[in-house]
Amino acid sequence: MVKYRVKIKGKEYVVEIKEKKGNTYVVSVDGEIFEVVTEEAPAEAAPLPTTPPQEVATAPAKPATAPTIPKPAPPVSGKTVSAPAPGKILEVRVKPGDRVMESSVIAVMESMKMTMEIYAGTSGVVKEVRVSPGDFVELGQVIAVIE
């Protein structure tokens, strides 16, 4: 995760690049999550255009607290249901032990001001639910495990 403090038209923002896959970036701007898709190749393949120094200044932000090392996700046995986009979990409709069908809604989330239902995608029994209402999830984060 890379963090920058940028100034645009006199206003300062904290920007974190949370994840990068090809030309798609998941970024947090002052705590709000955005998915950014560039039309060109990733930055490693093409240089970024330069911006006048008075417009945008990029310098690593100083962490407010000591950095924490994220715990690795526990190993998964079963089929995982993952977040289709970064966003906020609004509702969890299952609990461990619930029997679900392929078309069962596991959770409801909000991403980029749209509400999405997240489906099981397989039939089975819910082994584990890894999110709660109000949690913010990243693209591909495991929401539930079904056996």
C-alpha positions as a LaTeX table, in Angstrom:
\begin{tabular}{lrrr}
\hline
Residue & $x$ (\AA) & $y$ (\AA) & $z$ (\AA) \\
\hline
Met1 & 0.00 & 0.00 & 0.00 \\
Val2 & 1.45 & 3.34 & $-1.07$ \\
Lys3 & 0.30 & 6.57 & 0.54 \\
Tyr4 & 0.64 & 10.09 & $-0.86$ \\
Arg5 & $-0.28$ & 13.54 & 0.36 \\
Val6 & $-1.31$ & 15.61 & $-2.68$ \\
Lys7 & $-2.39$ & 19.21 & $-3.12$ \\
Ile8 & $-4.83$ & 20.04 & $-5.91$ \\
Lys9 & $-5.94$ & 23.65 & $-6.40$ \\
Gly10 & $-4.89$ & 24.49 & $-2.85$ \\
Lys11 & $-6.74$ & 21.62 & $-1.16$ \\
Glu12 & $-4.76$ & 18.77 & 0.43 \\
Tyr13 & $-5.81$ & 15.11 & 0.08 \\
Val14 & $-4.40$ & 11.82 & 1.41 \\
Val15 & $-4.38$ & 9.22 & $-1.36$ \\
Glu16 & $-3.63$ & 5.52 & $-0.79$ \\
Ile17 & $-3.13$ & 3.07 & $-3.61$ \\
Lys18 & $-4.56$ & $-0.08$ & $-2.04$ \\
Glu19 & $-4.45$ & $-2.54$ & $-4.94$ \\
Lys20 & $-3.37$ & $-2.64$ & $-8.55$ \\
Lys21 & $-4.29$ & $-5.18$ & $-11.22$ \\
Gly22 & $-3.08$ & $-4.26$ & $-14.70$ \\
Asn23 & $-4.54$ & $-0.86$ & $-15.47$ \\
Thr24 & $-7.12$ & $-0.99$ & $-12.62$ \\
Tyr25 & $-6.31$ & 0.64 & $-9.28$ \\
Val26 & $-8.25$ & 0.60 & $-6.00$ \\
Val27 & $-7.52$ & 3.91 & $-4.28$ \\
Ser28 & $-8.67$ & 5.63 & $-1.11$ \\
Val29 & $-8.96$ & 9.43 & $-1.21$ \\
Asp30 & $-9.40$ & 10.83 & 2.30 \\
Gly31 & $-11.02$ & 7.51 & 3.33 \\
Glu32 & $-13.40$ & 7.19 & 0.35 \\
Ile33 & $-12.73$ & 4.13 & $-1.88$ \\
Phe34 & $-12.60$ & 4.47 & $-5.67$ \\
Glu35 & $-11.83$ & 2.03 & $-8.47$ \\
Val36 & $-9.79$ & 3.79 & $-11.14$ \\
Val37 & $-9.26$ & 2.32 & $-14.60$ \\
Thr38 & $-6.63$ & 3.89 & $-16.82$ \\
Glu39 & $-6.90$ & 3.73 & $-20.59$ \\
Glu40 & $-3.18$ & 3.31 & $-21.04$ \\
Ala41 & $-0.73$ & 0.65 & $-19.94$ \\
Pro42 & 0.27 & 0.49 & $-16.25$ \\
Ala43 & 2.71 & 3.10 & $-14.95$ \\
Glu44 & 5.67 & 0.69 & $-15.20$ \\
Ala45 & 5.22 & 0.44 & $-18.97$ \\
Ala46 & 4.66 & 4.14 & $-19.74$ \\
Pro47 & 5.88 & 7.23 & $-17.90$ \\
Leu48 & 3.27 & 9.37 & $-16.20$ \\
Pro49 & 2.70 & 12.88 & $-17.57$ \\
Thr50 & 4.41 & 15.57 & $-15.50$ \\
Thr51 & 2.36 & 18.14 & $-13.63$ \\
Pro52 & 3.57 & 21.60 & $-12.62$ \\
Pro53 & 5.02 & 21.39 & $-9.07$ \\
Gln54 & 2.71 & 24.09 & $-7.70$ \\
Glu55 & $-0.36$ & 22.08 & $-8.78$ \\
Val56 & 0.38 & 18.60 & $-7.38$ \\
Ala57 & 3.05 & 17.75 & $-4.85$ \\
Thr58 & 3.46 & 14.05 & $-4.08$ \\
Ala59 & 5.27 & 12.99 & $-0.97$ \\
Pro60 & 4.70 & 9.91 & 1.14 \\
Ala61 & 2.31 & 10.76 & 3.97 \\
Lys62 & 3.58 & 10.24 & 7.48 \\
Pro63 & 1.52 & 7.59 & 9.26 \\
Ala64 & $-0.45$ & 8.92 & 12.24 \\
Thr65 & 0.29 & 5.74 & 14.18 \\
Ala66 & 2.80 & 2.95 & 13.92 \\
Pro67 & 2.02 & 0.80 & 10.89 \\
Thr68 & 0.25 & $-2.45$ & 11.63 \\
Ile69 & 0.99 & $-5.63$ & 9.78 \\
Pro70 & $-2.27$ & $-7.12$ & 8.48 \\
Lys71 & $-3.03$ & $-10.65$ & 9.62 \\
Pro72 & $-3.07$ & $-13.14$ & 6.78 \\
Ala73 & $-6.53$ & $-14.45$ & 5.97 \\
Pro74 & $-7.19$ & $-17.88$ & 7.45 \\
Pro75 & $-6.95$ & $-20.79$ & 5.00 \\
Val76 & $-10.19$ & $-21.63$ & 3.22 \\
Ser77 & $-11.66$ & $-25.08$ & 2.62 \\
Gly78 & $-14.80$ & $-24.81$ & 0.51 \\
Lys79 & $-16.06$ & $-22.36$ & $-2.10$ \\
Thr80 & $-15.51$ & $-18.69$ & $-1.36$ \\
Val81 & $-17.93$ & $-15.88$ & $-2.13$ \\
Ser82 & $-15.91$ & $-12.73$ & $-2.80$ \\
Ala83 & $-16.64$ & $-9.01$ & $-3.07$ \\
Pro84 & $-17.23$ & $-8.07$ & $-6.72$ \\
Ala85 & $-15.99$ & $-4.51$ & $-6.06$ \\
Pro86 & $-14.68$ & $-2.41$ & $-3.20$ \\
Gly87 & $-17.46$ & $-1.01$ & $-1.03$ \\
Lys88 & $-19.48$ & $-1.14$ & 2.18 \\
Ile89 & $-21.46$ & $-4.15$ & 3.41 \\
Leu90 & $-25.03$ & $-3.00$ & 4.08 \\
Glu91 & $-26.62$ & $-6.31$ & 5.03 \\
Val92 & $-25.58$ & $-9.93$ & 5.68 \\
Arg93 & $-28.42$ & $-12.36$ & 4.98 \\
Val94 & $-26.86$ & $-15.66$ & 6.09 \\
Lys95 & $-25.12$ & $-17.13$ & 9.12 \\
Pro96 & $-22.93$ & $-20.21$ & 9.59 \\
Gly97 & $-25.01$ & $-23.38$ & 9.27 \\
Asp98 & $-27.55$ & $-21.90$ & 6.83 \\
Arg99 & $-28.28$ & $-24.00$ & 3.75 \\
Val100 & $-28.05$ & $-21.94$ & 0.54 \\
Met101 & $-28.75$ & $-22.46$ & $-3.14$ \\
Glu102 & $-26.80$ & $-21.02$ & $-6.05$ \\
Ser103 & $-29.27$ & $-18.11$ & $-6.36$ \\
Ser104 & $-29.34$ & $-17.28$ & $-2.60$ \\
Val105 & $-28.34$ & $-13.73$ & $-1.68$ \\
Ile106 & $-25.45$ & $-13.87$ & 0.81 \\
Ala107 & $-25.03$ & $-10.13$ & 1.39 \\
Val108 & $-25.94$ & $-6.70$ & 0.07 \\
Met109 & $-23.24$ & $-4.09$ & $-0.49$ \\
Glu110 & $-22.90$ & $-0.53$ & $-1.74$ \\
Ser111 & $-20.16$ & 0.34 & $-4.19$ \\
Met112 & $-19.80$ & 3.59 & $-6.13$ \\
Lys113 & $-23.28$ & 4.68 & $-4.96$ \\
Met114 & $-24.92$ & 1.50 & $-6.31$ \\
Thr115 & $-26.46$ & $-1.30$ & $-4.26$ \\
Met116 & $-25.44$ & $-4.85$ & $-5.24$ \\
Glu117 & $-26.69$ & $-8.23$ & $-4.12$ \\
Ile118 & $-23.96$ & $-10.84$ & $-3.72$ \\
Tyr119 & $-25.10$ & $-14.36$ & $-4.61$ \\
Ala120 & $-23.83$ & $-17.69$ & $-3.29$ \\
Gly121 & $-22.97$ & $-19.03$ & $-6.76$ \\
Thr122 & $-23.10$ & $-22.61$ & $-5.44$ \\
Ser123 & $-25.38$ & $-24.76$ & $-3.30$ \\
Gly124 & $-24.26$ & $-25.93$ & 0.12 \\
Val125 & $-24.01$ & $-24.99$ & 3.78 \\
Val126 & $-22.52$ & $-21.69$ & 4.94 \\
Lys127 & $-19.37$ & $-22.61$ & 6.84 \\
Glu128 & $-18.19$ & $-19.10$ & 7.66 \\
Val129 & $-19.23$ & $-15.44$ & 7.24 \\
Arg130 & $-16.26$ & $-13.06$ & 7.30 \\
Val131 & $-18.04$ & $-9.68$ & 7.18 \\
Ser132 & $-20.61$ & $-7.71$ & 9.16 \\
Pro133 & $-22.90$ & $-4.83$ & 8.21 \\
Gly134 & $-20.88$ & $-1.61$ & 8.07 \\
Asp135 & $-17.60$ & $-3.32$ & 7.10 \\
Phe136 & $-15.68$ & $-1.90$ & 4.15 \\
Val137 & $-14.39$ & $-4.60$ & 1.80 \\
Glu138 & $-11.85$ & $-4.59$ & $-0.99$ \\
Leu139 & $-12.21$ & $-6.10$ & $-4.45$ \\
Gly140 & $-11.96$ & $-9.90$ & $-4.15$ \\
Gln141 & $-12.14$ & $-9.98$ & $-0.33$ \\
Val142 & $-13.78$ & $-13.17$ & 0.97 \\
Ile143 & $-17.28$ & $-12.54$ & 2.29 \\
Ala144 & $-18.37$ & $-16.10$ & 3.05 \\
Val145 & $-17.26$ & $-19.73$ & 2.70 \\
Ile146 & $-19.71$ & $-22.43$ & 1.54 \\
Glu147 & $-19.12$ & $-26.17$ & 1.79 \\
\hline
\end{tabular}
